[in-house]
Amino acid sequence: MMRPLSVERVFLVGPMGAGKSTVGRQLAEALGWSFVDSDAEIEQRSGADIPWIFDVEGESGFRDREESVLEQLTQRPKIVLATGGGAVMRENSRHFLRERGYVVYLCTSVEQQLERTARDRNRPLLRTAQPEQVLRDLFVTRDPLYRQTAHAVISTEAGQARDVMHKILRQLREQE
């Protein structure tokens, strides 16, 4: 039997379509921990979906909600937390993630993101005539922030979610 991990919180960061929720659910199951998606938690707490929050409150209003939710969720023990793609945009949010758990940046290409988000209508930043350009611009802004926040960087470009989950488990065991 493997000894318990000394890490008791894993936070997944990365762009939309990187597989944070899919990998996160599998990782939580493998660890016997709870899984939370911060965007779903924001929707549940506010009683509104993210596109509506963006429309009514703007990105700034959404980031206020997100920062508050992250401040709370990052204190829960035995949690795998999948964050929204922009969770690293605020310094406080990056601090909560980096200081309270083990952060894994799930990175992927813009091409892969386009493929994975093509039919998803719940992505307010992609409601544009040029989603590829939006994703490229977001990458330039956010990639350095993901890397600054993360303890590990794992590509989700090749392989299945299960393979990525096993890579994360290996990383966690190496922290012991």
C-alpha positions as CSV (number, residue, x, y, z in Angstrom):
1,M,0.0,0.0,0.0
2,M,1.2,3.5,-0.9
3,R,1.7,5.9,2.0
4,P,-0.6,9.0,2.0
5,L,0.5,12.1,0.1
6,S,1.8,15.0,2.0
7,V,0.1,17.3,-0.5
8,E,-3.5,17.7,0.3
9,R,-4.7,20.0,-2.4
10,V,-4.1,19.9,-6.2
11,F,-5.1,22.9,-8.3
12,L,-5.3,22.6,-12.1
13,V,-4.7,25.7,-14.1
14,G,-4.5,26.3,-17.9
15,P,-6.4,27.5,-20.9
16,M,-9.9,26.6,-21.8
17,G,-10.0,23.2,-23.5
18,A,-6.8,21.9,-21.8
19,G,-8.8,19.2,-20.0
20,K,-8.7,20.5,-16.5
21,S,-12.2,19.3,-15.6
22,T,-11.9,15.9,-17.3
23,V,-8.4,15.2,-15.8
24,G,-9.5,16.7,-12.4
25,R,-12.4,14.4,-12.0
26,Q,-10.2,11.3,-12.7
27,L,-7.5,12.5,-10.4
28,A,-9.9,13.2,-7.6
29,E,-11.4,9.7,-8.0
30,A,-7.9,8.1,-8.0
31,L,-7.0,10.0,-4.8
32,G,-10.3,9.5,-3.1
33,W,-10.7,13.3,-2.8
34,S,-13.4,15.7,-3.8
35,F,-13.5,17.4,-7.2
36,V,-14.6,21.0,-7.6
37,D,-14.7,23.1,-10.8
38,S,-14.4,26.7,-9.8
39,D,-16.5,27.9,-12.8
40,A,-19.3,25.5,-11.9
41,E,-19.1,26.7,-8.2
42,I,-19.4,30.3,-9.3
43,E,-22.5,29.5,-11.4
44,Q,-24.0,27.5,-8.5
45,R,-23.4,30.3,-5.9
46,S,-24.6,33.1,-8.2
47,G,-27.5,31.3,-9.7
48,A,-26.4,32.5,-13.1
49,D,-24.2,31.1,-15.9
50,I,-20.8,32.6,-16.7
51,P,-21.8,34.2,-20.0
52,W,-24.6,36.0,-18.2
53,I,-22.2,37.2,-15.5
54,F,-19.8,38.5,-18.2
55,D,-22.7,40.2,-20.0
56,V,-24.0,41.9,-16.9
57,E,-21.0,42.5,-14.7
58,G,-18.2,42.4,-17.3
59,E,-15.0,40.5,-16.9
60,S,-14.0,42.5,-13.8
61,G,-17.2,41.5,-12.0
62,F,-16.6,37.9,-12.9
63,R,-13.0,38.0,-11.6
64,D,-14.3,39.5,-8.3
65,R,-16.5,36.5,-7.9
66,E,-13.8,34.1,-9.0
67,E,-11.2,35.5,-6.5
68,S,-13.7,35.1,-3.7
69,V,-14.5,31.5,-4.6
70,L,-10.8,30.7,-5.0
71,E,-10.0,32.2,-1.6
72,Q,-12.5,29.8,0.0
73,L,-11.9,26.7,-2.2
74,T,-8.1,26.7,-1.9
75,Q,-8.5,26.2,1.9
76,R,-10.4,22.9,1.6
77,P,-8.4,19.8,2.4
78,K,-8.3,16.8,0.0
79,I,-9.5,18.7,-3.0
80,V,-8.7,18.6,-6.7
81,L,-9.8,22.0,-8.1
82,A,-10.1,22.7,-11.8
83,T,-9.9,26.5,-12.3
84,G,-11.2,28.6,-15.1
85,G,-8.8,29.6,-17.8
86,G,-8.5,33.2,-16.4
87,A,-8.1,32.2,-12.7
88,V,-4.4,33.4,-12.8
89,M,-5.3,36.9,-14.0
90,R,-5.4,38.3,-10.4
91,E,-2.4,38.4,-8.2
92,N,-4.5,37.4,-5.1
93,S,-5.8,34.4,-7.0
94,R,-2.3,33.3,-8.0
95,H,-1.2,33.6,-4.4
96,F,-4.1,31.5,-3.1
97,L,-3.3,28.8,-5.6
98,R,0.5,28.8,-5.3
99,E,0.7,29.0,-1.5
100,R,-2.1,26.6,-0.6
101,G,-1.7,23.6,-2.8
102,Y,0.2,21.9,-5.6
103,V,-0.5,23.7,-8.9
104,V,-0.3,21.8,-12.2
105,Y,-0.4,23.8,-15.4
106,L,-2.1,21.7,-18.1
107,C,-0.9,23.2,-21.3
108,T,-2.1,22.5,-24.8
109,S,-1.9,24.1,-28.3
110,V,-4.3,26.7,-29.6
111,E,-5.2,24.2,-32.3
112,Q,-6.2,21.6,-29.7
113,Q,-8.2,24.3,-27.8
114,L,-10.1,25.2,-30.9
115,E,-11.0,21.6,-31.5
116,R,-12.0,21.0,-27.9
117,T,-14.1,24.2,-27.5
118,A,-15.7,24.3,-31.0
119,R,-19.2,23.4,-29.9
120,D,-19.1,24.9,-26.4
121,R,-21.4,27.9,-26.1
122,N,-20.4,28.5,-22.5
123,R,-17.2,30.4,-23.4
124,P,-17.9,34.1,-23.4
125,L,-14.4,35.1,-24.6
126,L,-14.9,32.9,-27.7
127,R,-18.1,34.5,-28.8
128,T,-16.3,36.3,-31.6
129,A,-15.7,35.9,-35.4
130,Q,-12.1,35.1,-34.7
131,P,-11.8,32.6,-31.8
132,E,-8.4,31.5,-32.9
133,Q,-6.9,35.0,-32.6
134,V,-8.6,35.4,-29.2
135,L,-7.0,32.1,-28.0
136,R,-3.6,33.2,-29.4
137,D,-3.8,36.5,-27.6
138,L,-4.9,34.8,-24.3
139,F,-2.0,32.5,-24.6
140,V,0.5,35.4,-24.9
141,T,-1.0,37.0,-21.8
142,R,-1.7,34.0,-19.6
143,D,1.1,31.4,-20.4
144,P,3.7,33.3,-18.3
145,L,1.2,33.6,-15.4
146,Y,0.4,29.9,-15.5
147,R,4.1,29.1,-15.5
148,Q,4.7,31.5,-12.6
149,T,1.9,29.9,-10.5
150,A,2.6,26.2,-11.3
151,H,4.7,23.7,-9.5
152,A,4.5,21.4,-12.5
153,V,3.7,21.8,-16.2
154,I,2.2,18.9,-18.1
155,S,1.1,18.8,-21.7
156,T,-2.4,17.5,-22.5
157,E,-1.6,17.6,-26.3
158,A,-1.0,13.8,-26.7
159,G,-2.5,10.9,-24.9
160,Q,-5.8,10.5,-23.0
161,A,-7.0,12.2,-19.9
162,R,-6.1,9.1,-18.0
163,D,-2.4,9.3,-19.1
164,V,-2.3,12.9,-18.0
165,M,-3.8,12.0,-14.6
166,H,-1.1,9.3,-14.1
167,K,1.6,11.8,-14.9
168,I,0.2,14.1,-12.2
169,L,0.1,11.2,-9.7
170,R,3.8,10.5,-10.5
171,Q,4.6,14.2,-9.9
172,L,2.8,14.2,-6.6
173,R,4.6,11.0,-5.4
174,E,8.0,12.7,-6.4
175,Q,7.1,15.5,-4.0
176,E,7.2,13.2,-1.0
